């Protein structure tokens, strides 16, 4: 069993914002696997798929970004998963827009959602898939930027990045080593 968590904020007002990159990648992955987010458990919307006989749980916490760790902690406990059996997908203001970076561990950086996940779970050594959102041409406070809508001129760039992030998560769930996934999908 493998858990893939996409971070974001629920509600239509946040649907196409930079801070919902994790939700968008989770939606793309669910579509690729032919599943839907049908149930709510552990304060998250959940879709379940089977790949090669192994169960994959795709989750979108419904706790709002800054409390994402609550849902992640509950899901890990419910399914008795360890740090090597889950990954988190999220937006990263510290990376250039459209880039994807996979890492086996790390800090939360400037991301409050990741700060919550690390704080609630007590772990920092789990795989994270970060989707870069930083645009040098935009000069507004970070909080305003991450909650702003993605410009239509950047739709294709971000769709390709989210598609790569979803594929990376699926590769991890299939049991590929994080180093191999990093080589294939970082960039």
Buried (B, 14 or more C-beta within 10 A) or exposed (E): EBBBBBBBBBEEEBEBBBBBBBBBBBBBBBEEBEBEBEEEBBBBBBBBBEEEEEEBBBBBBBBBBEBBBBBBBBBBEEBEBEBEBBBBBBBBBEBEBBBBBBEBEBEBBEBBBBBBBBBBBEBBEBBBBBBBBBBEEEEEEEEEBBBBEBEEEBEEBBBEBBBBBBBBBBBBBEEBEBEEBBEBBBE
